[in-house]
Amino acid sequence: MEGQEKRSQHRARALKGAKIVLNSRHSTIDCLVRDLSEDGAKLKVEDPLNVPESFELLMGADESLRRARVIWREGQFVGVKFE
């Protein structure tokens, strides 16, 4: 099954600035949203090991805030599922 799509929703390519929000909204980590769907996203971060297992994601100009949980890490990328 290698290479087979596992997502339930199609992800659209994106290039949006975002922030990973931590510590009761007192700290942030800058990131780029590279792929986005209704139920998750692929984020590019400078140091993925600093990204906690769950956090809030503040996205784009509309400043929407979504609760997210890490489901995979690879290189500078982190895959998250929205809760």
JOMO-V124511 format. One record per residue. N is the residue number from 1. RES is the residue in one small letter. NEAR is the number of other C-alpha atoms within 10 Angstrom. D_FIRST is the distance of its C-alpha to the first C-alpha in Angstrom with 2 decimals. Layout:
[[N,RES,NEAR,D_FIRST] [N,RES,NEAR,D_FIRST]]
This chain:
[[1,m,5,0.00] [2,e,4,3.78] [3,g,5,6.32] [4,q,6,5.61] [5,e,9,8.97] [6,k,8,9.72] [7,r,10,13.45] [8,s,10,15.72] [9,q,12,18.17] [10,h,14,18.12] [11,r,16,19.50] [12,a,11,22.35] [13,r,13,23.29] [14,a,15,26.39] [15,l,13,28.93] [16,k,15,31.05] [17,g,16,33.07] [18,a,22,32.63] [19,k,21,33.77] [20,i,25,32.25] [21,v,21,35.12] [22,l,16,36.04] [23,n,9,38.99] [24,s,8,40.30] [25,r,10,40.06] [26,h,7,42.21] [27,s,10,39.67] [28,t,16,37.05] [29,i,15,34.48] [30,d,15,34.06] [31,c,23,30.62] [32,l,20,29.11] [33,v,23,26.76] [34,r,18,24.32] [35,d,18,22.02] [36,l,19,23.21] [37,s,17,22.34] [38,e,12,24.26] [39,d,15,22.41] [40,g,23,21.58] [41,a,22,22.02] [42,k,22,21.18] [43,l,26,24.39] [44,k,23,25.82] [45,v,20,28.32] [46,e,14,30.59] [47,d,13,29.82] [48,p,16,26.76] [49,l,12,28.07] [50,n,9,31.03] [51,v,17,28.99] [52,p,11,29.33] [53,e,12,26.68] [54,s,18,28.32] [55,f,21,30.77] [56,e,21,32.12] [57,l,25,31.11] [58,l,20,34.03] [59,m,18,32.95] [60,g,15,34.90] [61,a,9,38.36] [62,d,7,38.22] [63,e,11,37.62] [64,s,11,35.30] [65,l,15,34.34] [66,r,16,31.01] [67,r,15,30.05] [68,a,20,26.72] [69,r,18,24.61] [70,v,18,22.45] [71,i,12,18.79] [72,w,12,17.81] [73,r,16,19.88] [74,e,9,19.27] [75,g,11,22.36] [76,q,13,24.68] [77,f,19,22.18] [78,v,22,21.77] [79,g,19,19.53] [80,v,23,21.56] [81,k,18,21.53] [82,f,17,24.90] [83,e,11,26.72]]
